[in-house]
Amino acid sequence: MSKSTDFASTLAELEKVVGQLDSDIPIEKALTLFERGMQLSNDCEKFLSAAEQKVEILKRSANGSTTVEAFTLSTETTVILENDD
């Protein structure tokens, strides 16, 4: 992974790189920034993949007991957030 150690700092650096690429810069610098941006993007993807593997879903059964199961994301999965307020 890159020198950044967490998702937030990696994403912040990626946003900075993208901002620099949006400016008028020499092609050599643009290529270097693009390369760095791709590395940071891959690092962010690794962070998110690891987080996804750690997410668990709590389910309450009809008898009131709670069970834990691993979260798996599929193309048919829809996430609905409920507010108990």
SVG drawing of the C-alpha trace seen along z (x, -y; Angstrom):
<svg xmlns="http://www.w3.org/2000/svg" viewBox="-42 -25 50 43">
<polyline fill="none" stroke="black" stroke-width="0.4" points="0.0,0.0 1.0,-3.6 2.6,-5.7 -0.9,-6.7 -2.0,-4.5 -5.7,-4.9 -8.7,-5.3 -9.4,-9.0 -5.8,-10.1 -5.5,-8.0 -8.8,-9.4 -7.7,-12.9 -4.5,-12.5 -6.4,-11.0 -8.7,-14.0 -5.6,-16.3 -4.1,-14.5 -7.3,-14.7 -7.4,-18.4 -3.9,-18.8 -4.7,-16.8 -7.6,-19.2 -5.2,-22.1 -3.0,-23.0 0.2,-21.0 3.0,-19.6 2.3,-16.1 5.2,-14.6 3.8,-15.8 0.3,-14.7 1.6,-11.2 3.3,-11.0 0.2,-12.3 -2.0,-9.9 0.2,-7.0 0.1,-8.1 -3.7,-8.5 -4.1,-4.9 -2.0,-3.6 -4.1,-5.6 -7.3,-4.4 -6.1,-0.8 -5.3,-1.4 -8.8,-2.8 -10.3,0.2 -8.2,2.5 -9.4,0.5 -13.0,0.8 -12.7,4.5 -11.2,5.2 -14.0,3.2 -16.7,5.1 -15.3,8.4 -15.5,7.2 -19.2,6.0 -21.6,8.3 -25.4,8.2 -27.4,8.6 -30.6,10.5 -33.4,10.8 -35.4,14.1 -39.1,14.5 -38.3,15.6 -36.4,12.4 -32.9,13.9 -30.2,12.2 -27.9,13.9 -24.9,12.6 -24.1,13.5 -21.5,12.2 -22.5,9.5 -22.2,10.4 -22.8,7.9 -24.5,9.0 -25.9,7.1 -29.3,7.7 -28.6,6.4 -30.4,3.2 -29.4,1.4 -32.2,-0.3 -31.4,-2.4 -34.1,-2.8 -34.4,-5.5 -36.1,-4.4 -36.9,-8.0"/>
</svg>
